[in-house]
Amino acid sequence: MDNIEPPTEAPSFRHTYHQYTVRIGNGKRDSIFESLSNSKIGCAIYYKIPLHRQPAYGGRFSEVKLPETERAAEEVLSLPIFPEMTIDERNAVIAAVKKELGDRD
């Protein structure tokens, strides 16, 4: 899937995956979020507004340019992950994302 970037692990380390957050390019993140939500597949966008633009900072950083942070806020989507997740549930998430991306694999 060309438009999706999974999380990476550093060599010699294993992630605990409390969240499984991917980056979805080409402006497709919101349509995938909506499609998964409509299919009753849990997913979340935790920071639609980059942290430096959050209202809690009262505009103190409104002039700061953080292009990678801003791009991440437009692309990240947390997919469901939990210890009891079955292979069928995992495959349903994958299929739903692939369908929205138009991926035929």
Summary of the structure (lengths in Angstrom):
residues: 105
radius of gyration: 15.5
end to end distance: 8.3
largest distance: 46.8
contacts: 215
relative contact order: 0.23
helix: 38%
strand: 11%
